[in-house]
Amino acid sequence: MTRYLRYLVPLAIFIVLAAFLYRGLSLDPKRVPSPLVGKPMPEFSLPRLKDPAATLSDTDIKGKVALLNIWATWCVSCRAEHEVLVMLARTGKVDIYGLNYKDERAKAQQWLAQLGDPYVANAFDADGRTGIDWGVYGAPETFVIDRQGIIRHKHIGPLTVDSLNNEILPLIAELQSTP
Amino acid sequence: MTPELGNFALILGLCMSLVLATLPLIGSINNTPGWVALAKPVAWGQFFFIAISFAVLVSAFLSNDFSVLYVARNGNTQLPLIYKVSAVWGAHEGSLLLWALILSGWTVAVALFSRALPPEIVARVLAVMGMVSIGFLSFMLFTSNPFDRTFPVPLEGGDLNPLLQDFGLAVHPPMLYMGYVGLSVAFSFAIAALIGGKLDAAWARWSRPWTMIAWVFLTIGITLGSWWAYYELGWGGWWFWDPVENASFMPWLAATALVHSLAVTEKRGAFKRWTVLLALLAFSLSLLGTFLVRSGVLTSVHSFAADPARGLFILVFLVIVIGGSLTLYAWRAPNVSSGGGFDLLSRETLLLGNNLLLVVITAFILLGTLAPLIYDAMGWGKISVGFPWFTTMFVIFTPFLVIIMGLGPLARWKKQDPGDLARQLRIALLLSVAAGVLMALPVFHEGNVWAGLAVLLSVWLLSSVLLSLRLRWRYRKGLAGILRDLGSRGSGSYYGMVTAHLGVAFFIIGVTFVTQFDVEQDIRMSPGQTVELGGYSFRFDGVKVVQGPNYRADRGTIHLSRDGADVAVLHPEKRTYLVQTKPMTEAGIDPGFMRDIYVSLGESLGGGDWSLRLYYKPFVRWIWLGGILIALGGLLAASDKRYRMATVRSTAPARAASKRLATEGGSR
């Protein structure tokens, strides 16, 4: 019997794999129901990327509708996303803040010098502690924050022109029209 | 009207594949020669109708027929001619049609070049290919029809994704699909052999050239993809471990193992069960790749539009094809006799060792690719597996792979005396270690351990290949003997192996040197300014706006010189395509055997100043040179006279034996 069993191993592995793939179909890798959506943003206070002496904290962001974008130079998708952010910043529709996540300061500064700087300001989160508070799974991620400092939406993965037009910009317009 | 013709032809193609998948197979089992004889003409019929369907879609693109939804989304009147054609496979539906066309093409090729094979075997092989074809054609017709109409008819099309408007990407998918689909031939041969219930050397000899050619296409496809990523994406990377890239790399690794394992089965009759499993695995992995790319279960830079209905369809198809074939394997494999025995140290064990390593690497890549999905499904949260994980894994396993690659060709079949092998390879070992240490220590360069390891491994491969050539030289009694021997049986395989292994040596050097020694600089430059990097001077001569056929570009000019002598003028561009308004970078590259100079244009900083990224990339071409050599090696091996002899002579006893086998299998 055992002689036959070993030839069933490949089939067994495949069945497990197929079960995962089936489960995967009903999951959207891009959307995570963040427990933070609808809650005030976590408090933080971090050195700024360009000027380590100054700090950026949650209170700086409060008071207007803003985006917080989690990014890093080691993240390939962030580079794909960057051009979109630069384009968005040029429209002046919304302030974009950055959280430079588990990165090296020099590299990150070089990145902004090379590719353009869409951010109002960047917080430098070297050890990723603040990222953990924000429930960051991986860069890039983008949070939409309203005037009261409440997180309204979380976008996982790179922002695209489509996702801006269909999700983010309508939401921003709606939030900006409510006092 | 014409698009409906394409649709209708597709339906007829499906009818043909339904016939192909059933009647010849049944005929081969209950000995009905009339049904068996159906296989070849029906295979031709299937190809004919799918080709018509494909031609209709091409002509819809050429004539800008935007009443066809697929053309309206991906075509455009301004698109240059070559991209109008390549737009056919630029998105999901059309690429499936290309896939189906290639599959039916391979089916016809098998029908054409298998005269020497017993008709029952051919019928079974073609029937299995017909089953695969049913899956793809019905997938297309039920969920992703490229001929769907749209109303009202748009005046202009949505244009082909600018990333794909490039020669490299126009030819990359067809090459890759030739490889993926070509593996279905090896798969079908394996299934046919399992149905017959007996695997033998003849089976291995038939499937070997097919597998080899599919593997060559896959190699070329992957190499092209990597080269494209390098010059088109604008940051000089050549491999990203993206799920889609992994989806092509995993079948390649499995097929590499298969190609080697088939050699053992053909020559020594050993590893039969393992070889057949690899044949199933290689094609299963290319199907799995299709699922991953098109179902949206993973995030990827270049995934197709995701649709759960499509995902479910492919998954069901996967379960039928892979699950079915593995069930057949579990049922039949225990009764397959094990072949010739071999000692603990022999060419067989070395090949088996490398086979296992290749499969382990494949498994790790699969795990890394699916990890985000598995985490999510288990409720452990979301993760992304990046570069470091894959690279570490690769750096750990490759050295072992290469060490065995050096030993294998020199070892004897069946039994190798360890002392003998050690004596033969003494010099190779000495040379490679010396070269590696020299490279690792700061002798004529700043020392670098990784470069040292790469040089060690490459010299090891090179010297083992040279040693093997020297043995051949001695055995054939000099140059005259070698030349006389060139056209003989087995020499294609041998020189193919030599070429491909040299390709690996080049590849290792290329990968390691470009990662360890590349120099890059991000810099703000004003017109007229000069910068030094890697021994070259870069003079920035400003940016001009130029108009392309369907884009507008900022085009920079860089004068490259070395020691006062002009080397090249580079024109990096930043293009904005008119329809999809996506900004695209076109790098300015001065290619060279020993180094590339690579410049990409960043942002305008005002006042004529621009940010630029300058790279000095040593030995980067060796990566693709390695790929080309590996493909060339495969081509040489596939052209071995042995396979042609097998078809021409088709020895009477062998034919009788296979016939007996086929009927035995049927009556069992």
Interface residues (C-beta under 8 A of the other chain):
Chain A: R3 Y4 Y7 L8 P10 L11 F14 I15 L17 A18 F20 L21 Y22 R23 G24 L25 S26 L27 D28 P29 K30 V32 W74 C75 V76 S77 R79 A80 E83 V86 Q110 W111 A113 Q114 L115 G116 Y137 G138 I156 G157 V161
Chain B: W235 G237 F240 R273 L277 L280 L281 S284 F291 S295 G296 V297 L298 T299 V301 P308 G311 L312 L315 L318 V319 I322 G323 L326 T327 Y329 A330 A333 P334 L370 P372 L373 I374 D376 A377 G381 K382 I383 S384 G386 F387 D522 R524 T581 K582 P583 G602 E603 S611 R613
